[in-house]
Amino acid sequence: MPIPATIEVLTSETFAILEGSHVIQLTGQIRQQASQMGMSLLDQTKLSTAASELARNILVHGGEGKAQLECIRSNSKIGIRLLFSDRGPGIANVEQAMQPGFSTGIGMGLGLSGAKQLADEFHLTSVVGEGTTVTILKWVND
């Protein structure tokens, strides 16, 4: 089993997710940071699309929350890690919620499963009655 790499946080910025305009501000900042780090346009689009889906999930299901944007380094790799959290009702059945096409509302059901497909790494924790946290990571030139 390989030894887990340590991750160094180079920069970190937290965004309140209280309304739709905050999602737009967040995705704009993600694109700017990703571009400055040398991430390809395709990967910038993947990351900002995943971030938009997860931030909108905060608004729809959690009411409000926050997103943290971190520029990171692990050994010789650099990337962006995004942490989304809310204090909403939580997800009762995470396995079901991760299925493509599953939706609790009027959406297409692409939020969580779509974000997972767009990211290099995806981690979700949710506790009913306490909220949900999703972390995604996209490496530059991985």
N, C-alpha and C positions, 0 to 999 in steps of 0.2 A: 504494500500500500504506500503510495507516494506521500511525502511529508507535505501537509497543507502549506501553501505559500502565504506569506504575510502580506497584508494589504496596507499600504501607506496612503493616508488621505492627504492629498496635496492641497485641495481647496474644498470648502463646504459652504453651501448656502441653503437656507430653509425658506420655503414659500408657503404661505397660508393658502389653502384651497377653500374659499368661501363662496365663490361665484364663478360663472363661466369665463369672465375676463381673466381670472387668475390662471386658468388652464392655458390660455393663449400666451400670457406672460411667461409661464413656466416653459412651454414648448419653444418659445423664441429664445430663451436663455439656454436651453439645452442645445439647440441648433448652433448657437454662437460658440458655446464651449466646445462642442464636438468638432466644429470646423477649425477652431484654434488648435485643437489637439491633433489635427490631421486625419480625422475620421472621414471615410468616403461619403459622398453625397447619399448613396444608397443606405449606408448604415446610419447616417444622420436621420434619414427619413424613417427608417425602421424604429430607431430609438424614440424619436419625437412622436411617432404614431402610437407606440406602446405607452408612452407617458401620457398622452392625451386620453387614451382609453382608461388607464388606471386613475387618472385625476377625475375624469367624468364619473367613474364608479364611486369615487369618494362623495361627489355631490349627490348622485342619485340614491345611493344606498346608505351612506354614512351621514349625509347632511352637510358636513364640513370636515376638514382634516388638514393635513400638511404634507408637503413633499420636500424631501431633502435631496439636493443635487451635489454629488461628490465627484471630483476629479481624483482618480486613484492611480497608484502604481503598484505592481506586484512583480518583483524581479525586474525583467527588462520590458514588461508589458505596461501600457497605460490604457486607461479606459474611463468610463463614466458609470457610476453606481447611483441608482435612484431608489429612494425609500419613500413609500407612500403609506400613510397611516390615518386611520379614523377611529372614532369612539362610537361607531354606529352599532347596529344590532348584531354584527358578526355574521358569519356564514355557517348555517347549520350543517350543510352537507358539502364540504369542500370538493370531494371527488366529483359529485354531480355538477357543481358550479364550474369545474375545470373542463367539462365536456364541451367540445365545439357545438354551437347551436343552442346551448342551454341559456335561457333567459328568465329572470324573475319579473321582467317588465315588458316593455314594448320593443326593446332593442333586438338586434340580430343575434345576440348571444356570442359575440366575438371578443368581448372585453378581456376576460382573464385568459382564455385559451389563445386568443390572438396575440396578446402581449407576451405570453410565454414563447410563442413561435418566433417573435420578432427579436427577442433578447438572447444573449449568449448564456445567461444564467437567470434563474427565476426562483424565488422562494416566497411562499405564502404561509402566514400563520393567522388564524382567526379563532376567536373565542366568543361564543354566543353571549350576547349581553355586554361585551366589553369592547369589541371592535376588531378591525382587520389591519394587518400590515403586509405589504407586498414589497419585495426588493427585487429589482432587476439590474443587470449589469451588461454592458456592451463594451467589448475590447476594441481598441483601434488596431486595425490590420491583423485580426485574429484568424 
